Amino acid sequence: MPRGISLARENQRVLVWTDSDWLFWTNRKGERQAQSHFANPIASASISDDGSAIVVAETDGRFSWHAPDLQTRW
């Protein structure tokens, strides 16, 4: 079940995180473009307006920065 959503307004894509610790990046039709599973629950996530940067906060206090393919950059 979805836990949160963040919109990349410029490219009209959506970032969704679920209560089963999955992060999904979708196109404007809702088709998955990338997905990633996290070991810890996702507390919150946000995406830049142009979709080039994603920040994820986990419940254990960790933050991570991801590229549009959801690969960890930092």
MDAnalysis code that builds the backbone (N, CA, C; Angstrom):
import MDAnalysis as mda
import numpy as np

u = mda.Universe.empty(222, n_residues=74, atom_resindex=np.repeat(np.arange(74), 3), trajectory=True)
u.add_TopologyAttr("name", ["N", "CA", "C"] * 74)
u.add_TopologyAttr("resid", np.arange(1, 75))
u.add_TopologyAttr("resname", ["MET", "PRO", "ARG", "GLY", "ILE", "SER", "LEU", "ALA", "ARG", "GLU", "ASN", "GLN", "ARG", "VAL", "LEU", "VAL", "TRP", "THR", "ASP", "SER", "ASP", "TRP", "LEU", "PHE", "TRP", "THR", "ASN", "ARG", "LYS", "GLY", "GLU", "ARG", "GLN", "ALA", "GLN", "SER", "HIS", "PHE", "ALA", "ASN", "PRO", "ILE", "ALA", "SER", "ALA", "SER", "ILE", "SER", "ASP", "ASP", "GLY", "SER", "ALA", "ILE", "VAL", "VAL", "ALA", "GLU", "THR", "ASP", "GLY", "ARG", "PHE", "SER", "TRP", "HIS", "ALA", "PRO", "ASP", "LEU", "GLN", "THR", "ARG", "TRP"])
u.atoms.positions = np.array([
    [0.833, -1.172, 0.000],
    [0.000, 0.000, 0.000],
    [0.889, 1.251, 0.000],
    [0.572, 2.241, -0.792],
    [1.382, 3.469, -0.829],
    [1.405, 4.171, 0.522],
    [2.584, 4.675, 0.874],
    [2.747, 5.427, 2.114],
    [2.939, 6.908, 1.823],
    [3.527, 7.218, 0.655],
    [3.768, 8.612, 0.318],
    [4.007, 8.785, -1.164],
    [3.946, 10.053, -1.591],
    [4.099, 10.378, -3.005],
    [4.762, 11.745, -3.132],
    [5.596, 11.890, -4.155],
    [6.242, 13.162, -4.443],
    [6.222, 13.356, -5.953],
    [5.922, 14.552, -6.393],
    [5.766, 14.853, -7.810],
    [6.962, 15.630, -8.355],
    [7.485, 15.177, -9.486],
    [8.478, 15.928, -10.251],
    [7.686, 16.706, -11.301],
    [7.378, 17.950, -11.003],
    [6.439, 18.721, -11.828],
    [6.903, 18.958, -13.253],
    [8.196, 19.242, -13.441],
    [8.671, 19.594, -14.776],
    [8.564, 18.451, -15.777],
    [8.832, 17.223, -15.356],
    [8.743, 16.103, -16.296],
    [7.524, 15.221, -16.033],
    [6.646, 15.673, -15.137],
    [5.371, 15.015, -14.862],
    [5.534, 13.531, -14.518],
    [6.433, 13.269, -13.576],
    [6.644, 11.910, -13.083],
    [6.405, 11.874, -11.587],
    [6.213, 10.683, -11.064],
    [5.849, 10.525, -9.661],
    [6.792, 9.546, -8.969],
    [7.147, 9.885, -7.748],
    [7.919, 9.016, -6.872],
    [6.969, 8.534, -5.787],
    [6.896, 7.221, -5.584],
    [5.986, 6.639, -4.597],
    [6.780, 5.702, -3.701],
    [6.514, 5.754, -2.380],
    [7.098, 4.775, -1.468],
    [5.967, 4.070, -0.747],
    [6.222, 2.798, -0.429],
    [5.164, 1.937, 0.106],
    [5.464, 1.510, 1.543],
    [4.449, 0.935, 2.181],
    [4.638, 0.447, 3.542],
    [5.436, -0.854, 3.581],
    [5.751, -1.419, 2.416],
    [6.619, -2.600, 2.357],
    [8.047, -2.216, 1.946],
    [8.376, -0.918, 2.085],
    [9.739, -0.383, 1.916],
    [10.240, -0.392, 0.474],
    [9.346, -0.247, -0.475],
    [9.713, -0.110, -1.877],
    [9.596, 1.345, -2.296],
    [10.499, 1.768, -3.172],
    [10.474, 3.096, -3.765],
    [10.296, 2.896, -5.262],
    [9.300, 3.556, -5.851],
    [9.003, 3.430, -7.276],
    [9.059, 4.796, -7.950],
    [9.595, 4.823, -9.139],
    [9.673, 6.015, -9.978],
    [8.842, 5.696, -11.204],
    [7.781, 6.465, -11.461],
    [6.872, 6.157, -12.559],
    [6.827, 7.267, -13.589],
    [6.420, 6.909, -14.797],
    [6.212, 7.930, -15.818],
    [4.805, 8.495, -15.669],
    [4.411, 9.377, -16.547],
    [3.100, 10.025, -16.412],
    [1.925, 9.082, -16.631],
    [2.175, 7.892, -17.201],
    [1.132, 6.887, -17.379],
    [1.034, 5.938, -16.180],
    [1.936, 6.102, -15.209],
    [1.942, 5.233, -14.041],
    [2.783, 3.980, -14.219],
    [3.510, 3.886, -15.319],
    [4.368, 2.723, -15.571],
    [5.688, 2.891, -14.821],
    [6.142, 1.829, -14.163],
    [7.383, 1.893, -13.398],
    [8.581, 2.085, -14.318],
    [9.397, 3.066, -13.962],
    [10.634, 3.329, -14.679],
    [11.833, 2.788, -13.902],
    [11.691, 2.745, -12.582],
    [12.737, 2.204, -11.707],
    [12.097, 1.857, -10.376],
    [12.743, 0.945, -9.659],
    [12.270, 0.579, -8.326],
    [13.448, 0.145, -7.482],
    [13.319, 0.327, -6.178],
    [14.383, -0.045, -5.255],
    [13.754, -0.446, -3.924],
    [14.317, -1.473, -3.309],
    [13.824, -1.928, -2.009],
    [14.804, -1.487, -0.934],
    [14.280, -1.031, 0.195],
    [15.099, -0.556, 1.302],
    [15.013, -1.533, 2.465],
    [16.130, -1.689, 3.188],
    [16.171, -2.599, 4.334],
    [15.393, -2.032, 5.515],
    [15.394, -0.709, 5.641],
    [14.676, -0.034, 6.724],
    [13.439, 0.659, 6.155],
    [12.431, 0.875, 6.967],
    [11.248, 1.588, 6.493],
    [11.585, 3.009, 6.024],
    [10.938, 3.433, 4.973],
    [11.124, 4.776, 4.434],
    [10.217, 5.727, 5.201],
    [10.819, 6.722, 5.845],
    [10.042, 7.708, 6.595],
    [9.471, 8.759, 5.655],
    [10.296, 9.177, 4.672],
    [9.867, 10.208, 3.739],
    [10.802, 10.186, 2.531],
    [10.324, 10.745, 1.437],
    [11.150, 10.872, 0.233],
    [10.702, 12.124, -0.505],
    [11.616, 12.673, -1.277],
    [11.297, 13.870, -2.043],
    [12.092, 13.845, -3.333],
    [11.536, 14.466, -4.353],
    [12.188, 14.506, -5.658],
    [12.255, 15.943, -6.143],
    [13.317, 16.276, -6.863],
    [13.439, 17.629, -7.406],
    [12.403, 17.854, -8.498],
    [12.118, 19.104, -8.785],
    [11.111, 19.430, -9.798],
    [11.431, 18.836, -11.166],
    [12.733, 18.763, -11.505],
    [13.096, 18.221, -12.815],
    [13.341, 16.713, -12.789],
    [13.228, 16.086, -11.617],
    [13.374, 14.646, -11.499],
    [14.803, 14.150, -11.479],
    [15.775, 15.046, -11.348],
    [17.175, 14.635, -11.421],
    [17.761, 14.179, -10.091],
    [17.091, 14.459, -8.987],
    [17.626, 14.099, -7.676],
    [16.500, 13.653, -6.751],
    [16.769, 12.590, -6.002],
    [15.802, 12.024, -5.068],
    [16.498, 11.876, -3.721],
    [15.848, 12.311, -2.667],
    [16.375, 12.157, -1.312],
    [15.407, 11.270, -0.534],
    [15.961, 10.279, 0.157],
    [15.161, 9.341, 0.938],
    [15.620, 9.392, 2.394],
    [14.659, 9.503, 3.314],
    [14.934, 9.447, 4.746],
    [14.357, 8.136, 5.276],
    [15.197, 7.369, 5.957],
    [14.752, 6.108, 6.544],
    [14.475, 6.305, 8.030],
    [13.678, 5.426, 8.599],
    [13.267, 5.582, 9.995],
    [14.415, 5.450, 10.993],
    [15.544, 4.876, 10.563],
    [16.692, 4.757, 11.466],
    [17.561, 6.019, 11.461],
    [17.122, 7.073, 10.754],
    [17.844, 8.342, 10.726],
    [18.768, 8.517, 9.540],
    [18.888, 7.533, 8.698],
    [19.756, 7.636, 7.520],
    [19.065, 8.425, 6.408],
    [19.883, 9.193, 5.677],
    [19.433, 9.894, 4.486],
    [20.281, 9.418, 3.326],
    [19.686, 9.346, 2.139],
    [20.462, 8.978, 0.957],
    [19.961, 9.780, -0.236],
    [20.874, 10.014, -1.157],
    [20.577, 10.749, -2.381],
    [20.651, 9.758, -3.531],
    [19.661, 9.790, -4.430],
    [19.578, 8.840, -5.532],
    [19.411, 9.564, -6.867],
    [19.908, 8.923, -7.901],
    [19.728, 9.402, -9.270],
    [18.357, 8.927, -9.772],
    [17.911, 9.383, -10.942],
    [16.610, 8.963, -11.466],
    [16.468, 7.450, -11.666],
    [17.563, 6.728, -11.809],
    [17.476, 5.268, -11.931],
    [17.423, 4.595, -10.550],
    [17.336, 5.422, -9.496],
    [17.266, 5.022, -8.089],
    [18.546, 4.390, -7.568],
    [19.635, 4.531, -8.302],
    [20.939, 4.099, -7.785],
    [21.416, 5.117, -6.769],
    [21.983, 4.634, -5.666],
    [22.461, 5.525, -4.617],
    [23.680, 6.301, -5.095],
    [23.635, 7.595, -4.932],
    [24.764, 8.467, -5.304],
    [25.526, 8.944, -4.083],
    [24.834, 9.017, -2.942],
    [25.481, 9.461, -1.709],
    [24.783, 8.870, -0.528],
])
